[in-house]
Amino acid sequence: MRRIIYTTALCLMAVAAVTVTGCKKDNNSLPAQDTTSGGGDVPDVQEEYVDLGLPSGTLWCEQNEPNDADTTFGFYDYNAAKAAFGDGMPTVDQLRELKDECQWTWTGTGYSVVGANGNSIFLPAVGYRWYDGTVQQEGVMGNYWSSTQDGQNNAWALVFNADNVSVTNHHRDQGHSVRLVK
């Protein structure tokens, strides 16, 4: 009976580990797991940040942060993103470094971003949410917030389409994607 309970518990923990999405700003506080043979009862938590070999040493999350309030697109306005993730969001300088130090290849649905060391992340072109709540440029454009404000009403963002990648300022009421760093 103990074996069945133990096996069931391990299976449930494995399912939970596989279904976790997003990097979340507190991944650094997760306890280390014993993955040696025969040791530990908890499966290893897979690291979800990618080392792109950037000069700053910044690691980029593999995926966008989900937003329970916007389950279709995962957009955040700037204030909600800043409140939820704080320093886990990239600075404007980290966005510029990603833009300038990596190779960007348009795939038709976003960019494959390859670092100097050959590791890569994918930034999907999911569009953005306009002030009136409508989604614009889905599949055509990607917009990603930085943590850096620009004046009272704007913040810096990574913005791209098939022809251009730039770092520019956007009104903080717009809904953009969030990709975390550490």
BALOBA-1460 file (C-alpha; in Angstrom, 3 decimals):
// residues 182
<rec num="1" residu="m" x="0.000" y="0.000" z="0.000"/>
<rec num="2" residu="r" x="2.846" y="2.418" z="0.857"/>
<rec num="3" residu="r" x="4.413" y="1.665" z="-2.515"/>
<rec num="4" residu="i" x="1.185" y="2.626" z="-4.329"/>
<rec num="5" residu="i" x="0.864" y="5.873" z="-2.368"/>
<rec num="6" residu="y" x="4.538" y="6.680" z="-2.955"/>
<rec num="7" residu="t" x="4.276" y="5.969" z="-6.711"/>
<rec num="8" residu="t" x="1.065" y="8.007" z="-7.011"/>
<rec num="9" residu="a" x="2.666" y="10.941" z="-5.187"/>
<rec num="10" residu="l" x="5.707" y="10.834" z="-7.481"/>
<rec num="11" residu="c" x="3.483" y="10.756" z="-10.569"/>
<rec num="12" residu="l" x="1.473" y="13.751" z="-9.345"/>
<rec num="13" residu="m" x="4.644" y="15.724" z="-8.626"/>
<rec num="14" residu="a" x="6.035" y="14.875" z="-12.069"/>
<rec num="15" residu="v" x="2.819" y="16.095" z="-13.733"/>
<rec num="16" residu="a" x="2.964" y="19.297" z="-11.686"/>
<rec num="17" residu="a" x="6.599" y="19.886" z="-12.685"/>
<rec num="18" residu="v" x="5.817" y="19.380" z="-16.367"/>
<rec num="19" residu="t" x="2.783" y="21.677" z="-16.367"/>
<rec num="20" residu="v" x="4.515" y="24.652" z="-14.707"/>
<rec num="21" residu="t" x="4.796" y="27.500" z="-17.208"/>
<rec num="22" residu="g" x="6.820" y="30.663" z="-17.071"/>
<rec num="23" residu="c" x="10.062" y="31.357" z="-15.269"/>
<rec num="24" residu="k" x="8.533" y="33.318" z="-12.399"/>
<rec num="25" residu="k" x="10.695" y="35.814" z="-10.610"/>
<rec num="26" residu="d" x="11.205" y="33.586" z="-7.562"/>
<rec num="27" residu="n" x="12.776" y="30.543" z="-9.260"/>
<rec num="28" residu="n" x="16.037" y="31.339" z="-7.473"/>
<rec num="29" residu="s" x="14.384" y="30.565" z="-4.146"/>
<rec num="30" residu="l" x="13.362" y="27.028" z="-5.075"/>
<rec num="31" residu="p" x="15.214" y="24.397" z="-3.064"/>
<rec num="32" residu="a" x="17.779" y="22.282" z="-4.853"/>
<rec num="33" residu="q" x="16.558" y="18.795" z="-5.607"/>
<rec num="34" residu="d" x="18.491" y="15.597" z="-5.052"/>
<rec num="35" residu="t" x="18.510" y="13.826" z="-8.412"/>
<rec num="36" residu="t" x="21.142" y="11.204" z="-7.624"/>
<rec num="37" residu="s" x="20.060" y="7.636" z="-8.049"/>
<rec num="38" residu="g" x="18.055" y="6.520" z="-5.055"/>
<rec num="39" residu="g" x="18.135" y="9.934" z="-3.429"/>
<rec num="40" residu="g" x="15.314" y="12.399" z="-2.822"/>
<rec num="41" residu="d" x="11.600" y="12.005" z="-3.197"/>
<rec num="42" residu="v" x="10.968" y="15.102" z="-5.323"/>
<rec num="43" residu="p" x="11.673" y="15.212" z="-9.083"/>
<rec num="44" residu="d" x="14.168" y="17.775" z="-10.367"/>
<rec num="45" residu="v" x="12.747" y="21.201" z="-11.255"/>
<rec num="46" residu="q" x="13.986" y="22.007" z="-14.752"/>
<rec num="47" residu="e" x="15.660" y="25.379" z="-15.127"/>
<rec num="48" residu="e" x="13.804" y="27.502" z="-17.648"/>
<rec num="49" residu="y" x="16.370" y="30.249" z="-18.292"/>
<rec num="50" residu="v" x="18.734" y="30.195" z="-21.269"/>
<rec num="51" residu="d" x="22.332" y="31.417" z="-21.335"/>
<rec num="52" residu="l" x="22.778" y="33.126" z="-24.707"/>
<rec num="53" residu="g" x="26.431" y="33.969" z="-24.058"/>
<rec num="54" residu="l" x="25.674" y="37.676" z="-23.663"/>
<rec num="55" residu="p" x="28.459" y="39.969" z="-22.384"/>
<rec num="56" residu="s" x="26.371" y="40.951" z="-19.325"/>
<rec num="57" residu="g" x="25.740" y="37.325" z="-18.386"/>
<rec num="58" residu="t" x="21.968" y="37.903" z="-18.534"/>
<rec num="59" residu="l" x="19.920" y="34.727" z="-18.799"/>
<rec num="60" residu="w" x="16.595" y="34.866" z="-20.679"/>
<rec num="61" residu="c" x="13.508" y="32.838" z="-19.851"/>
<rec num="62" residu="e" x="12.523" y="30.261" z="-22.476"/>
<rec num="63" residu="q" x="8.915" y="31.478" z="-22.674"/>
<rec num="64" residu="n" x="6.625" y="34.428" z="-22.106"/>
<rec num="65" residu="e" x="5.026" y="34.877" z="-18.715"/>
<rec num="66" residu="p" x="1.386" y="33.799" z="-18.680"/>
<rec num="67" residu="n" x="-1.243" y="36.239" z="-17.396"/>
<rec num="68" residu="d" x="-4.306" y="34.730" z="-15.710"/>
<rec num="69" residu="a" x="-6.257" y="37.907" z="-16.491"/>
<rec num="70" residu="d" x="-5.497" y="37.557" z="-20.240"/>
<rec num="71" residu="t" x="-5.407" y="33.821" z="-20.875"/>
<rec num="72" residu="t" x="-5.567" y="34.136" z="-24.675"/>
<rec num="73" residu="f" x="-2.541" y="36.361" z="-25.273"/>
<rec num="74" residu="g" x="-0.869" y="36.821" z="-21.886"/>
<rec num="75" residu="f" x="-0.545" y="40.592" z="-22.252"/>
<rec num="76" residu="y" x="0.243" y="42.904" z="-19.334"/>
<rec num="77" residu="d" x="-0.018" y="46.654" z="-19.154"/>
<rec num="78" residu="y" x="3.229" y="48.106" z="-17.837"/>
<rec num="79" residu="n" x="2.049" y="48.760" z="-14.284"/>
<rec num="80" residu="a" x="0.675" y="45.228" z="-13.848"/>
<rec num="81" residu="a" x="3.877" y="43.729" z="-15.254"/>
<rec num="82" residu="k" x="6.079" y="45.853" z="-13.018"/>
<rec num="83" residu="a" x="3.966" y="44.978" z="-9.960"/>
<rec num="84" residu="a" x="4.047" y="41.249" z="-10.755"/>
<rec num="85" residu="f" x="7.680" y="40.841" z="-11.822"/>
<rec num="86" residu="g" x="9.669" y="43.919" z="-10.749"/>
<rec num="87" residu="d" x="13.383" y="43.393" z="-11.301"/>
<rec num="88" residu="g" x="12.708" y="40.094" z="-13.069"/>
<rec num="89" residu="m" x="11.840" y="42.143" z="-16.161"/>
<rec num="90" residu="p" x="14.727" y="43.116" z="-18.440"/>
<rec num="91" residu="t" x="16.065" y="46.669" z="-18.354"/>
<rec num="92" residu="v" x="16.176" y="48.741" z="-21.517"/>
<rec num="93" residu="d" x="19.927" y="48.009" z="-21.672"/>
<rec num="94" residu="q" x="19.273" y="44.245" z="-21.529"/>
<rec num="95" residu="l" x="16.763" y="44.582" z="-24.390"/>
<rec num="96" residu="r" x="19.340" y="46.495" z="-26.438"/>
<rec num="97" residu="e" x="21.979" y="43.881" z="-25.664"/>
<rec num="98" residu="l" x="19.641" y="41.095" z="-26.816"/>
<rec num="99" residu="k" x="18.893" y="43.024" z="-30.004"/>
<rec num="100" residu="d" x="22.523" y="43.888" z="-30.764"/>
<rec num="101" residu="e" x="24.412" y="40.779" z="-29.608"/>
<rec num="102" residu="c" x="22.203" y="38.009" z="-31.033"/>
<rec num="103" residu="q" x="21.305" y="36.745" z="-34.470"/>
<rec num="104" residu="w" x="17.598" y="37.272" z="-35.241"/>
<rec num="105" residu="t" x="15.834" y="35.021" z="-37.774"/>
<rec num="106" residu="w" x="12.170" y="35.571" z="-38.667"/>
<rec num="107" residu="t" x="10.274" y="32.263" z="-38.738"/>
<rec num="108" residu="g" x="6.883" y="33.502" z="-39.931"/>
<rec num="109" residu="t" x="5.447" y="33.453" z="-36.395"/>
<rec num="110" residu="g" x="8.180" y="35.310" z="-34.500"/>
<rec num="111" residu="y" x="11.938" y="35.381" z="-34.101"/>
<rec num="112" residu="s" x="14.463" y="32.717" z="-33.296"/>
<rec num="113" residu="v" x="17.085" y="34.608" z="-31.295"/>
<rec num="114" residu="v" x="20.479" y="32.865" z="-31.254"/>
<rec num="115" residu="g" x="23.247" y="33.953" z="-28.912"/>
<rec num="116" residu="a" x="26.998" y="33.888" z="-29.510"/>
<rec num="117" residu="n" x="27.219" y="30.473" z="-27.817"/>
<rec num="118" residu="g" x="24.598" y="28.912" z="-30.140"/>
<rec num="119" residu="n" x="21.820" y="28.722" z="-27.534"/>
<rec num="120" residu="s" x="18.500" y="30.232" z="-28.533"/>
<rec num="121" residu="i" x="15.101" y="31.466" z="-27.432"/>
<rec num="122" residu="f" x="11.958" y="32.066" z="-29.486"/>
<rec num="123" residu="l" x="10.007" y="35.312" z="-29.253"/>
<rec num="124" residu="p" x="6.527" y="34.851" z="-30.728"/>
<rec num="125" residu="a" x="4.810" y="37.664" z="-32.605"/>
<rec num="126" residu="v" x="1.593" y="37.670" z="-30.603"/>
<rec num="127" residu="g" x="0.809" y="41.341" z="-31.269"/>
<rec num="128" residu="y" x="-0.260" y="43.750" z="-28.560"/>
<rec num="129" residu="r" x="-3.402" y="44.985" z="-26.841"/>
<rec num="130" residu="w" x="-4.489" y="48.496" z="-27.775"/>
<rec num="131" residu="y" x="-5.990" y="50.977" z="-25.277"/>
<rec num="132" residu="d" x="-9.551" y="49.975" z="-26.182"/>
<rec num="133" residu="g" x="-8.830" y="46.293" z="-25.451"/>
<rec num="134" residu="t" x="-8.550" y="45.118" z="-29.056"/>
<rec num="135" residu="v" x="-5.602" y="42.957" z="-30.088"/>
<rec num="136" residu="q" x="-3.519" y="44.420" z="-32.901"/>
<rec num="137" residu="q" x="-0.950" y="42.858" z="-35.247"/>
<rec num="138" residu="e" x="-1.385" y="39.268" z="-34.010"/>
<rec num="139" residu="g" x="1.120" y="37.042" z="-35.811"/>
<rec num="140" residu="v" x="2.789" y="40.100" z="-37.338"/>
<rec num="141" residu="m" x="4.372" y="42.006" z="-34.464"/>
<rec num="142" residu="g" x="5.857" y="41.293" z="-31.047"/>
<rec num="143" residu="n" x="6.039" y="43.777" z="-28.161"/>
<rec num="144" residu="y" x="7.907" y="43.005" z="-24.909"/>
<rec num="145" residu="w" x="8.088" y="45.293" z="-21.867"/>
<rec num="146" residu="s" x="11.295" y="46.332" z="-20.139"/>
<rec num="147" residu="s" x="11.362" y="47.411" z="-16.500"/>
<rec num="148" residu="t" x="12.589" y="50.868" z="-17.531"/>
<rec num="149" residu="q" x="10.160" y="53.779" z="-17.544"/>
<rec num="150" residu="d" x="10.517" y="56.649" z="-19.991"/>
<rec num="151" residu="g" x="8.824" y="59.690" z="-18.500"/>
<rec num="152" residu="q" x="5.464" y="59.668" z="-16.742"/>
<rec num="153" residu="n" x="3.381" y="57.741" z="-19.288"/>
<rec num="154" residu="n" x="5.810" y="55.592" z="-21.269"/>
<rec num="155" residu="a" x="8.159" y="52.647" z="-20.802"/>
<rec num="156" residu="w" x="10.770" y="51.054" z="-23.041"/>
<rec num="157" residu="a" x="9.859" y="47.955" z="-25.018"/>
<rec num="158" residu="l" x="11.353" y="45.553" z="-27.537"/>
<rec num="159" residu="v" x="9.224" y="45.790" z="-30.684"/>
<rec num="160" residu="f" x="9.569" y="43.718" z="-33.829"/>
<rec num="161" residu="n" x="7.997" y="42.585" z="-37.076"/>
<rec num="162" residu="a" x="9.387" y="40.557" z="-39.992"/>
<rec num="163" residu="d" x="11.436" y="43.523" z="-41.235"/>
<rec num="164" residu="n" x="12.654" y="45.280" z="-38.092"/>
<rec num="165" residu="v" x="13.713" y="44.784" z="-34.477"/>
<rec num="166" residu="s" x="13.909" y="47.902" z="-32.314"/>
<rec num="167" residu="v" x="13.838" y="49.144" z="-28.742"/>
<rec num="168" residu="t" x="11.419" y="52.034" z="-28.416"/>
<rec num="169" residu="n" x="9.075" y="53.627" z="-25.925"/>
<rec num="170" residu="h" x="5.367" y="52.782" z="-25.711"/>
<rec num="171" residu="h" x="2.472" y="54.061" z="-23.656"/>
<rec num="172" residu="r" x="2.232" y="52.101" z="-20.410"/>
<rec num="173" residu="d" x="-1.502" y="51.400" z="-20.869"/>
<rec num="174" residu="q" x="-0.883" y="49.133" z="-23.860"/>
<rec num="175" residu="g" x="-0.751" y="45.379" z="-23.294"/>
<rec num="176" residu="h" x="2.564" y="43.727" z="-24.141"/>
<rec num="177" residu="s" x="4.211" y="40.368" z="-23.552"/>
<rec num="178" residu="v" x="6.677" y="39.858" z="-20.701"/>
<rec num="179" residu="r" x="9.864" y="37.779" z="-20.900"/>
<rec num="180" residu="l" x="11.845" y="37.530" z="-17.664"/>
<rec num="181" residu="v" x="15.597" y="37.605" z="-17.124"/>
<rec num="182" residu="k" x="18.058" y="36.824" z="-14.355"/>
